[in-house]
Amino acid sequence: EAPPAATVSASVASAEKVSTSNDGGIVQGDFVALGLEQYKDQLPQIAKVLIVTDNDSEVTVEWWTGTYSGTWSPWVAKSQPQLITIHKNCIVMNTITLSKSHRMHQSCSEVKELV
């Protein structure tokens, strides 16, 4: 079942294990790992940041589907991308990069340990 296209007031599974980029910022286009407790059985939770709010506390992300060793693509249901607005504290890692063929770089294998 796809995550809902809604705003989530979520509990974070691994808030103490946040791994961020050098400046700690999250910007449009970043791929992030989420630690949403209500989706803990749907791992990995990977999303692309589409919007960062003006007050910099929430982000709207597009869910992506894939596997640690396979390819990734936007999660589409009923011909619509699956979007969710979350608090930034739900992001457990924002240093994820995908190759041109949409595969997770090996350096991102620590995602498994974070979520």
N, C-alpha and C positions, 0 to 999 in steps of 0.2 A: 504494500500500500504506500502510495506517495505521501510525503509530508504535505501538510495543508498549505495552501497559498493564503497565509494570514499573518497577523502579528502574534508573536509568541512571547509570553512571559515565562521563560524557561528556567528550570533548574539546571545547573551546569554539572556534568559528571566529573570533570577534572579541572576545576578552576585553578588549583594551585600549580598546575603544570603548563602554564601559558608560555608559548615560545613565539616571540615576535621578531619582526625585521629589525635592522640596526637602529632605526629611529623610533621603533615601537608603534609607528603609525600604520593604519590600515587605509588603503586607498582603492578607488575604483579600479577594477580589473584584477585585484589580488585574488588568488585562490586560497581558501582558508579551510581548516578542519574545525568542525563544530563538536561540542560536547553536550548536546541536548539530551538530557536524561530520558525524556519520553521517546526518543528514537535510538536508544542505546543498543537495541537489537538489530538496527539497520546500519551496521558499520561497513565501511567507513562513511562518515558524514562529511562530504566535501562539497563546497559551494564556491561560486564566483561572486565577488562583491560588485554590485551594480550601483548602489547609492550609499553614500555616507552622509548622515544628517548634518545639518548646520551646527548643531550643538555637539557633534562628534561622539554621541553616546550610542546611537543605533545605526545599523546598516541593513540595507535590503540586499538579499543574496538570492542567487539562482542556484537551486540544487543541481548537482551533477551526479551521475550514476556511473559506476565502474568498479574495478577491483584493484587491489594493491599492485598486482602484476599485469593487469590488462589495460585496455584503453578507457578513456573517460569521455562522456558526452553530456550535454544538458539533459536533465530529466524532464521529459515532455509527457503530459497526460491530457487527453482530450484536445490535442493540438495546441496546448498552451504550456509554456515553460512554467516550472513550479517555483514560485517566488515566496520568500518569507522575510519579514522584518523582525530583527532580533536585537537584543542589547549586545554591545561589543564584548561584554564579559562572557558570552556564550562561545566565543572563539577561543579555541585552545592552541591553535597554531596558524600563523599567517605567512609563513615562509615556504609555502608549497609552490612548486613549479611543475608545469607539465611540458613535455617535449612537443615538437611540432606535430607528432603523430598522436598527441593527447595521452601519453603515458606518463605516470608519475616517475620523477627522477629517483634514482636509488637513494639519494641523500634525504629523501622524504620518508624513508622507511620508519623513522621515529614516530610517525603518525600513529602507528599501531600501538606504541607504548603510551601515547597521550590520551587515547580515547577508550 
